[in-house]
Each structure stands twice: as structure tokens, then as C-alpha cells.
Amino acid sequence: MKRTQRGITLLGFIIVLGLIGFFAYVGMKLFPMYSEYYSVKSALKGMSSEPDTASADPARIQELFFRRMMIDYTSNVKPEHFKIRRADSGWQIDVQYEVRRPLIFNLDVVGKFHATQTLTRGGDGV
């Protein structure tokens, strides 16, 4: 009676290891982009919970936002990405920006991010 071997071959193991390595590399490139995006969302949410922010002027709101971005070491969000406009009972803030990171040779990873927050006079932004 002949027994057949079961399991993965060395070539199969190297291919699987290469795929895992590639996806780990891509994940390491994407993680800082999304971490920065969640910092932006967190800063906007934190600003909406402060009661006096909605009654401040737009320049002061922008200063407060970028102060939070500096604390979080966020470098991709610039003042030209920050838009503020009058809403029903306060202000609506839109932050829209793009991050481009080199991946392999001449291939880049591009992330487009958009976050919106409404600052209301009661401090309960949506």
C-alpha cells in the first residue's frame, strides 16, 4: 500500500509567505493614512462637544481645529482643505483632502478622505 504525502510544498509555502508579506507591506502603507483620518474625525467630534465652539468666529474655529491636528502630528491636512460655512444653528465644517504614498517603484497608493461635522450652539453636533 502506497502512502501519499499531504501538506504544502516548499514552493507553495514561499508563495503564501510572499502574499502575506505583500499584504502586510500594503497595510503598513495604508494604516498611517487611515489613522490620520480618524484623528481628523476625532478632532471634529471633540470640537462639536465643546459648548462655546459654535459661537466662535470661523478663524477661531479653524485655529482650534489645527491646534488639535498639531497635537495628533497630522501633516497632510492643510488650511486649504478646511472649509467652514454657516449652518442652521451654527457652523458646518468640511475637511476634504488627499494623501498619496509611494508603494512600489512608480505605483502610488492614493487615499481621498472627507469628514463633515456640524457645530451647533448647544454643543451637540451631528
VMD Tcl script that builds the backbone (N, CA, C; Angstrom):
set m [mol new atoms 378]
animate dup $m
set s [atomselect $m all]
$s set {name element resname resid chain x y z} {
  {N N MET 1 A 0.836 -1.165 0.000}
  {CA C MET 1 A 0.000 0.000 0.000}
  {C C MET 1 A 0.896 1.249 0.000}
  {N N LYS 2 A 0.642 2.158 -0.958}
  {CA C LYS 2 A 1.462 3.341 -1.119}
  {C C LYS 2 A 0.822 4.519 -0.371}
  {N N ARG 3 A 1.627 5.225 0.421}
  {CA C ARG 3 A 1.122 6.395 1.145}
  {C C ARG 3 A 1.493 7.651 0.370}
  {N N THR 4 A 0.530 8.544 0.227}
  {CA C THR 4 A 0.811 9.811 -0.450}
  {C C THR 4 A 1.066 10.891 0.600}
  {N N GLN 5 A 1.949 11.742 0.261}
  {CA C GLN 5 A 2.262 12.830 1.188}
  {C C GLN 5 A 1.193 13.904 1.102}
  {N N ARG 6 A 0.959 14.505 2.235}
  {CA C ARG 6 A -0.009 15.601 2.290}
  {C C ARG 6 A 0.676 16.815 2.889}
  {N N GLY 7 A 0.169 17.979 2.564}
  {CA C GLY 7 A 0.740 19.197 3.116}
  {C C GLY 7 A 1.166 20.147 2.013}
  {N N ILE 8 A 1.768 21.192 2.423}
  {CA C ILE 8 A 2.161 22.229 1.488}
  {C C ILE 8 A 3.616 21.999 1.062}
  {N N THR 9 A 3.890 22.260 -0.172}
  {CA C THR 9 A 5.261 22.113 -0.667}
  {C C THR 9 A 6.061 23.368 -0.324}
  {N N LEU 10 A 7.343 23.306 -0.498}
  {CA C LEU 10 A 8.189 24.456 -0.222}
  {C C LEU 10 A 7.835 25.619 -1.134}
  {N N LEU 11 A 7.565 25.347 -2.397}
  {CA C LEU 11 A 7.187 26.403 -3.328}
  {C C LEU 11 A 5.852 27.036 -2.920}
  {N N GLY 12 A 4.904 26.223 -2.534}
  {CA C GLY 12 A 3.618 26.748 -2.066}
  {C C GLY 12 A 3.771 27.591 -0.817}
  {N N PHE 13 A 4.655 27.146 0.088}
  {CA C PHE 13 A 4.908 27.895 1.316}
  {C C PHE 13 A 5.533 29.253 1.001}
  {N N ILE 14 A 6.461 29.292 0.059}
  {CA C ILE 14 A 7.105 30.556 -0.317}
  {C C ILE 14 A 6.097 31.505 -0.960}
  {N N ILE 15 A 5.204 30.990 -1.778}
  {CA C ILE 15 A 4.169 31.822 -2.403}
  {C C ILE 15 A 3.235 32.399 -1.348}
  {N N VAL 16 A 2.790 31.577 -0.415}
  {CA C VAL 16 A 1.907 32.047 0.654}
  {C C VAL 16 A 2.627 33.082 1.508}
  {N N LEU 17 A 3.874 32.831 1.833}
  {CA C LEU 17 A 4.656 33.777 2.625}
  {C C LEU 17 A 4.835 35.099 1.882}
  {N N GLY 18 A 5.060 35.042 0.575}
  {CA C GLY 18 A 5.174 36.256 -0.233}
  {C C GLY 18 A 3.885 37.059 -0.257}
  {N N LEU 19 A 2.753 36.376 -0.395}
  {CA C LEU 19 A 1.468 37.073 -0.384}
  {C C LEU 19 A 1.196 37.724 0.966}
  {N N ILE 20 A 1.486 37.017 2.036}
  {CA C ILE 20 A 1.299 37.587 3.374}
  {C C ILE 20 A 2.200 38.804 3.556}
  {N N GLY 21 A 3.437 38.713 3.094}
  {CA C GLY 21 A 4.365 39.838 3.184}
  {C C GLY 21 A 3.900 41.038 2.374}
  {N N PHE 22 A 3.379 40.789 1.177}
  {CA C PHE 22 A 2.889 41.879 0.333}
  {C C PHE 22 A 1.714 42.592 0.991}
  {N N PHE 23 A 0.749 41.829 1.507}
  {CA C PHE 23 A -0.408 42.455 2.151}
  {C C PHE 23 A -0.022 43.153 3.443}
  {N N ALA 24 A 0.959 42.647 4.153}
  {CA C ALA 24 A 1.452 43.339 5.349}
  {C C ALA 24 A 2.115 44.661 4.957}
  {N N TYR 25 A 2.865 44.669 3.861}
  {CA C TYR 25 A 3.516 45.881 3.374}
  {C C TYR 25 A 2.478 46.935 2.963}
  {N N VAL 26 A 1.456 46.506 2.238}
  {CA C VAL 26 A 0.388 47.432 1.839}
  {C C VAL 26 A -0.331 47.952 3.079}
  {N N GLY 27 A -0.576 47.091 4.042}
  {CA C GLY 27 A -1.222 47.508 5.286}
  {C C GLY 27 A -0.394 48.540 6.040}
  {N N MET 28 A 0.919 48.381 6.027}
  {CA C MET 28 A 1.788 49.358 6.688}
  {C C MET 28 A 1.759 50.704 5.971}
  {N N LYS 29 A 1.512 50.705 4.681}
  {CA C LYS 29 A 1.392 51.965 3.943}
  {C C LYS 29 A 0.030 52.621 4.169}
  {N N LEU 30 A -1.024 51.813 4.326}
  {CA C LEU 30 A -2.376 52.345 4.475}
  {C C LEU 30 A -2.707 52.757 5.911}
  {N N PHE 31 A -2.135 52.086 6.887}
  {CA C PHE 31 A -2.503 52.349 8.279}
  {C C PHE 31 A -2.294 53.805 8.697}
  {N N PRO 32 A -1.145 54.447 8.397}
  {CA C PRO 32 A -0.991 55.853 8.802}
  {C C PRO 32 A -2.003 56.788 8.148}
  {N N MET 33 A -2.401 56.490 6.915}
  {CA C MET 33 A -3.383 57.328 6.230}
  {C C MET 33 A -4.724 57.280 6.955}
  {N N TYR 34 A -5.165 56.076 7.300}
  {CA C TYR 34 A -6.452 55.933 7.972}
  {C C TYR 34 A -6.375 56.380 9.427}
  {N N SER 35 A -5.241 56.222 10.048}
  {CA C SER 35 A -5.064 56.707 11.413}
  {C C SER 35 A -5.195 58.233 11.450}
  {N N GLU 36 A -4.619 58.891 10.467}
  {CA C GLU 36 A -4.736 60.344 10.371}
  {C C GLU 36 A -6.185 60.765 10.128}
  {N N TYR 37 A -6.890 60.023 9.285}
  {CA C TYR 37 A -8.295 60.324 9.007}
  {C C TYR 37 A -9.137 60.209 10.275}
  {N N TYR 38 A -8.888 59.175 11.076}
  {CA C TYR 38 A -9.643 59.038 12.317}
  {C C TYR 38 A -9.251 60.104 13.329}
  {N N SER 39 A -8.052 60.641 13.255}
  {CA C SER 39 A -7.673 61.779 14.093}
  {C C SER 39 A -8.459 63.025 13.691}
  {N N VAL 40 A -8.639 63.208 12.388}
  {CA C VAL 40 A -9.432 64.343 11.898}
  {C C VAL 40 A -10.874 64.208 12.387}
  {N N LYS 41 A -11.450 63.017 12.234}
  {CA C LYS 41 A -12.826 62.813 12.686}
  {C C LYS 41 A -12.954 63.005 14.193}
  {N N SER 42 A -11.964 62.547 14.933}
  {CA C SER 42 A -11.976 62.695 16.388}
  {C C SER 42 A -11.881 64.168 16.789}
  {N N ALA 43 A -11.043 64.922 16.089}
  {CA C ALA 43 A -10.918 66.352 16.379}
  {C C ALA 43 A -12.225 67.085 16.097}
  {N N LEU 44 A -12.875 66.750 14.998}
  {CA C LEU 44 A -14.148 67.386 14.676}
  {C C LEU 44 A -15.215 67.034 15.702}
  {N N LYS 45 A -15.252 65.785 16.093}
  {CA C LYS 45 A -16.240 65.354 17.086}
  {C C LYS 45 A -15.974 66.028 18.434}
  {N N GLY 46 A -14.691 66.139 18.803}
  {CA C GLY 46 A -14.344 66.815 20.051}
  {C C GLY 46 A -14.729 68.279 20.036}
  {N N MET 47 A -14.553 68.923 18.888}
  {CA C MET 47 A -14.938 70.326 18.779}
  {C C MET 47 A -16.443 70.497 18.882}
  {N N SER 48 A -17.200 69.544 18.372}
  {CA C SER 48 A -18.662 69.661 18.425}
  {C C SER 48 A -19.188 69.487 19.845}
  {N N SER 49 A -18.427 68.823 20.708}
  {CA C SER 49 A -18.898 68.621 22.080}
  {C C SER 49 A -18.540 69.795 22.990}
  {N N GLU 50 A -17.689 70.701 22.540}
  {CA C GLU 50 A -17.369 71.890 23.325}
  {C C GLU 50 A -18.482 72.920 23.149}
  {N N PRO 51 A -19.030 73.420 24.241}
  {CA C PRO 51 A -20.217 74.270 24.133}
  {C C PRO 51 A -19.992 75.629 23.476}
  {N N ASP 52 A -18.834 76.238 23.612}
  {CA C ASP 52 A -18.634 77.592 23.088}
  {C C ASP 52 A -18.062 77.641 21.682}
  {N N THR 53 A -17.762 76.506 21.088}
  {CA C THR 53 A -17.120 76.495 19.777}
  {C C THR 53 A -18.047 77.018 18.688}
  {N N ALA 54 A -19.318 76.673 18.731}
  {CA C ALA 54 A -20.242 77.071 17.671}
  {C C ALA 54 A -20.495 78.572 17.655}
  {N N SER 55 A -20.280 79.248 18.766}
  {CA C SER 55 A -20.496 80.690 18.792}
  {C C SER 55 A -19.225 81.472 18.456}
  {N N ALA 56 A -18.122 80.778 18.216}
  {CA C ALA 56 A -16.861 81.442 17.864}
  {C C ALA 56 A -16.862 81.823 16.387}
  {N N ASP 57 A -15.943 82.721 16.034}
  {CA C ASP 57 A -15.845 83.107 14.626}
  {C C ASP 57 A -15.068 82.032 13.857}
  {N N PRO 58 A -15.197 81.992 12.519}
  {CA C PRO 58 A -14.564 80.935 11.719}
  {C C PRO 58 A -13.049 80.850 11.886}
  {N N ALA 59 A -12.380 81.979 12.026}
  {CA C ALA 59 A -10.919 81.945 12.185}
  {C C ALA 59 A -10.535 81.249 13.489}
  {N N ARG 60 A -11.284 81.500 14.540}
  {CA C ARG 60 A -11.007 80.848 15.830}
  {C C ARG 60 A -11.298 79.348 15.757}
  {N N ILE 61 A -12.360 78.957 15.076}
  {CA C ILE 61 A -12.690 77.536 14.917}
  {C C ILE 61 A -11.583 76.838 14.140}
  {N N GLN 62 A -11.098 77.463 13.073}
  {CA C GLN 62 A -10.016 76.876 12.288}
  {C C GLN 62 A -8.747 76.758 13.135}
  {N N GLU 63 A -8.466 77.761 13.939}
  {CA C GLU 63 A -7.290 77.709 14.811}
  {C C GLU 63 A -7.403 76.557 15.814}
  {N N LEU 64 A -8.581 76.378 16.400}
  {CA C LEU 64 A -8.795 75.279 17.349}
  {C C LEU 64 A -8.620 73.922 16.664}
  {N N PHE 65 A -9.132 73.804 15.445}
  {CA C PHE 65 A -9.014 72.548 14.708}
  {C C PHE 65 A -7.549 72.222 14.424}
  {N N PHE 66 A -6.799 73.189 13.912}
  {CA C PHE 66 A -5.408 72.914 13.556}
  {C C PHE 66 A -4.521 72.768 14.790}
  {N N ARG 67 A -4.925 73.315 15.896}
  {CA C ARG 67 A -4.209 73.050 17.136}
  {C C ARG 67 A -4.358 71.575 17.518}
  {N N ARG 68 A -5.558 71.043 17.338}
  {CA C ARG 68 A -5.778 69.608 17.596}
  {C C ARG 68 A -5.005 68.749 16.599}
  {N N MET 69 A -4.918 69.196 15.356}
  {CA C MET 69 A -4.174 68.442 14.353}
  {C C MET 69 A -2.671 68.431 14.677}
  {N N MET 70 A -2.168 69.535 15.214}
  {CA C MET 70 A -0.763 69.597 15.582}
  {C C MET 70 A -0.474 68.644 16.750}
  {N N ILE 71 A -1.395 68.534 17.678}
  {CA C ILE 71 A -1.222 67.624 18.817}
  {C C ILE 71 A -1.168 66.180 18.330}
  {N N ASP 72 A -1.965 65.852 17.309}
  {CA C ASP 72 A -2.009 64.481 16.776}
  {C C ASP 72 A -0.951 64.222 15.711}
  {N N TYR 73 A -0.053 65.177 15.476}
  {CA C TYR 73 A 1.016 65.045 14.473}
  {C C TYR 73 A 0.456 64.767 13.079}
  {N N THR 74 A -0.615 65.438 12.743}
  {CA C THR 74 A -1.224 65.293 11.435}
  {C C THR 74 A -0.564 66.273 10.477}
  {N N SER 75 A -0.021 65.761 9.375}
  {CA C SER 75 A 0.730 66.629 8.470}
  {C C SER 75 A 0.079 66.799 7.102}
  {N N ASN 76 A -0.912 66.011 6.765}
  {CA C ASN 76 A -1.492 66.070 5.422}
  {C C ASN 76 A -2.676 67.015 5.306}
  {N N VAL 77 A -3.258 67.436 6.407}
  {CA C VAL 77 A -4.401 68.344 6.374}
  {C C VAL 77 A -3.868 69.768 6.448}
  {N N LYS 78 A -4.140 70.522 5.420}
  {CA C LYS 78 A -3.669 71.905 5.301}
  {C C LYS 78 A -4.866 72.854 5.407}
  {N N PRO 79 A -4.607 74.142 5.646}
  {CA C PRO 79 A -5.720 75.105 5.737}
  {C C PRO 79 A -6.609 75.165 4.493}
  {N N GLU 80 A -6.041 74.885 3.321}
  {CA C GLU 80 A -6.885 74.907 2.109}
  {C C GLU 80 A -7.840 73.714 2.042}
  {N N HIS 81 A -7.640 72.705 2.873}
  {CA C HIS 81 A -8.539 71.550 2.920}
  {C C HIS 81 A -9.693 71.766 3.893}
  {N N PHE 82 A -9.634 72.823 4.663}
  {CA C PHE 82 A -10.612 73.115 5.718}
  {C C PHE 82 A -11.598 74.149 5.201}
  {N N LYS 83 A -12.865 73.789 5.149}
  {CA C LYS 83 A -13.917 74.707 4.706}
  {C C LYS 83 A -14.955 74.808 5.823}
  {N N ILE 84 A -15.368 76.025 6.092}
  {CA C ILE 84 A -16.390 76.243 7.103}
  {C C ILE 84 A -17.457 77.147 6.508}
  {N N ARG 85 A -18.705 76.788 6.786}
  {CA C ARG 85 A -19.809 77.615 6.288}
  {C C ARG 85 A -20.912 77.653 7.324}
  {N N ARG 86 A -21.729 78.666 7.228}
  {CA C ARG 86 A -22.816 78.873 8.178}
  {C C ARG 86 A -23.865 77.784 7.981}
  {N N ALA 87 A -24.299 77.166 9.074}
  {CA C ALA 87 A -25.376 76.179 9.051}
  {C C ALA 87 A -26.571 76.783 9.783}
  {N N ASP 88 A -27.627 75.994 9.970}
  {CA C ASP 88 A -28.861 76.494 10.581}
  {C C ASP 88 A -28.621 77.158 11.931}
  {N N SER 89 A -28.011 76.440 12.848}
  {CA C SER 89 A -27.830 76.985 14.196}
  {C C SER 89 A -26.359 76.948 14.614}
  {N N GLY 90 A -25.465 77.150 13.666}
  {CA C GLY 90 A -24.045 77.114 13.989}
  {C C GLY 90 A -23.202 77.115 12.732}
  {N N TRP 91 A -22.238 76.189 12.673}
  {CA C TRP 91 A -21.314 76.089 11.557}
  {C C TRP 91 A -21.226 74.651 11.071}
  {N N GLN 92 A -20.959 74.489 9.787}
  {CA C GLN 92 A -20.674 73.173 9.236}
  {C C GLN 92 A -19.239 73.181 8.727}
  {N N ILE 93 A -18.471 72.215 9.205}
  {CA C ILE 93 A -17.065 72.106 8.834}
  {C C ILE 93 A -16.905 70.929 7.888}
  {N N ASP 94 A -16.226 71.155 6.774}
  {CA C ASP 94 A -15.882 70.097 5.828}
  {C C ASP 94 A -14.364 70.057 5.700}
  {N N VAL 95 A -13.812 68.876 5.887}
  {CA C VAL 95 A -12.383 68.667 5.696}
  {C C VAL 95 A -12.246 67.610 4.614}
  {N N GLN 96 A -11.698 68.016 3.486}
  {CA C GLN 96 A -11.547 67.109 2.350}
  {C C GLN 96 A -10.108 67.202 1.865}
  {N N TYR 97 A -9.425 66.060 1.870}
  {CA C TYR 97 A -8.023 66.057 1.487}
  {C C TYR 97 A -7.652 64.723 0.849}
  {N N GLU 98 A -6.475 64.715 0.235}
  {CA C GLU 98 A -5.971 63.530 -0.456}
  {C C GLU 98 A -4.561 63.228 0.029}
  {N N VAL 99 A -4.285 61.946 0.227}
  {CA C VAL 99 A -2.955 61.512 0.655}
  {C C VAL 99 A -2.410 60.560 -0.404}
  {N N ARG 100 A -1.182 60.801 -0.820}
  {CA C ARG 100 A -0.527 59.955 -1.826}
  {C C ARG 100 A 0.768 59.427 -1.227}
  {N N ARG 101 A 0.903 58.108 -1.218}
  {CA C ARG 101 A 2.097 57.460 -0.684}
  {C C ARG 101 A 2.684 56.538 -1.748}
  {N N PRO 102 A 4.006 56.546 -1.914}
  {CA C PRO 102 A 4.617 55.615 -2.860}
  {C C PRO 102 A 4.475 54.181 -2.358}
  {N N LEU 103 A 4.181 53.270 -3.268}
  {CA C LEU 103 A 4.003 51.869 -2.887}
  {C C LEU 103 A 5.188 51.045 -3.380}
  {N N ILE 104 A 5.259 50.828 -4.673}
  {CA C ILE 104 A 6.345 50.055 -5.269}
  {C C ILE 104 A 6.737 50.745 -6.570}
  {N N PHE 105 A 8.001 51.034 -6.724}
  {CA C PHE 105 A 8.545 51.679 -7.922}
  {C C PHE 105 A 7.744 52.922 -8.281}
  {N N ASN 106 A 7.008 52.900 -9.393}
  {CA C ASN 106 A 6.253 54.079 -9.799}
  {C C ASN 106 A 4.764 53.964 -9.473}
  {N N LEU 107 A 4.386 53.034 -8.630}
  {CA C LEU 107 A 2.998 52.878 -8.206}
  {C C LEU 107 A 2.779 53.578 -6.874}
  {N N ASP 108 A 1.684 54.320 -6.792}
  {CA C ASP 108 A 1.334 55.039 -5.573}
  {C C ASP 108 A 0.007 54.535 -5.027}
  {N N VAL 109 A -0.163 54.714 -3.724}
  {CA C VAL 109 A -1.447 54.484 -3.069}
  {C C VAL 109 A -2.039 55.856 -2.823}
  {N N VAL 110 A -3.275 56.067 -3.250}
  {CA C VAL 110 A -3.939 57.352 -3.087}
  {C C VAL 110 A -5.169 57.152 -2.224}
  {N N GLY 111 A -5.284 57.958 -1.199}
  {CA C GLY 111 A -6.468 57.935 -0.344}
  {C C GLY 111 A -7.145 59.285 -0.382}
  {N N LYS 112 A -8.442 59.291 -0.640}
  {CA C LYS 112 A -9.232 60.522 -0.633}
  {C C LYS 112 A -10.147 60.465 0.579}
  {N N PHE 113 A -10.057 61.477 1.417}
  {CA C PHE 113 A -10.796 61.472 2.672}
  {C C PHE 113 A -11.666 62.707 2.776}
  {N N HIS 114 A -12.833 62.533 3.377}
  {CA C HIS 114 A -13.780 63.626 3.567}
  {C C HIS 114 A -14.488 63.434 4.898}
  {N N ALA 115 A -14.451 64.456 5.732}
  {CA C ALA 115 A -15.133 64.412 7.026}
  {C C ALA 115 A -15.946 65.689 7.178}
  {N N THR 116 A -17.145 65.545 7.722}
  {CA C THR 116 A -18.050 66.668 7.925}
  {C C THR 116 A -18.550 66.654 9.359}
  {N N GLN 117 A -18.644 67.840 9.936}
  {CA C GLN 117 A -19.179 67.962 11.294}
  {C C GLN 117 A -19.954 69.260 11.395}
  {N N THR 118 A -21.081 69.215 12.072}
  {CA C THR 118 A -21.878 70.404 12.316}
  {C C THR 118 A -21.676 70.833 13.756}
  {N N LEU 119 A -21.342 72.096 13.941}
  {CA C LEU 119 A -21.206 72.656 15.273}
  {C C LEU 119 A -22.461 73.453 15.570}
  {N N THR 120 A -23.221 73.016 16.544}
  {CA C THR 120 A -24.443 73.731 16.908}
  {C C THR 120 A -24.227 74.486 18.205}
  {N N ARG 121 A -25.050 75.475 18.427}
  {CA C ARG 121 A -24.875 76.341 19.588}
  {C C ARG 121 A -25.068 75.590 20.904}
  {N N GLY 122 A -25.797 74.486 20.894}
  {CA C GLY 122 A -25.984 73.707 22.102}
  {C C GLY 122 A -24.827 72.763 22.385}
  {N N GLY 123 A -23.902 72.610 21.446}
  {CA C GLY 123 A -22.750 71.744 21.649}
  {C C GLY 123 A -23.007 70.300 21.316}
  {N N ASP 124 A -24.122 70.020 20.626}
  {CA C ASP 124 A -24.447 68.622 20.269}
  {C C ASP 124 A -24.405 68.465 18.758}
  {N N GLY 125 A -23.225 68.567 18.207}
  {CA C GLY 125 A -23.051 68.479 16.755}
  {C C GLY 125 A -23.415 67.113 16.230}
  {N N VAL 126 A -23.873 67.103 14.964}
  {CA C VAL 126 A -24.291 65.843 14.335}
  {C C VAL 126 A -23.177 65.341 13.466}
}
mol reanalyze $m
mol bondsrecalc $m
mol representation Tube
mol addrep $m
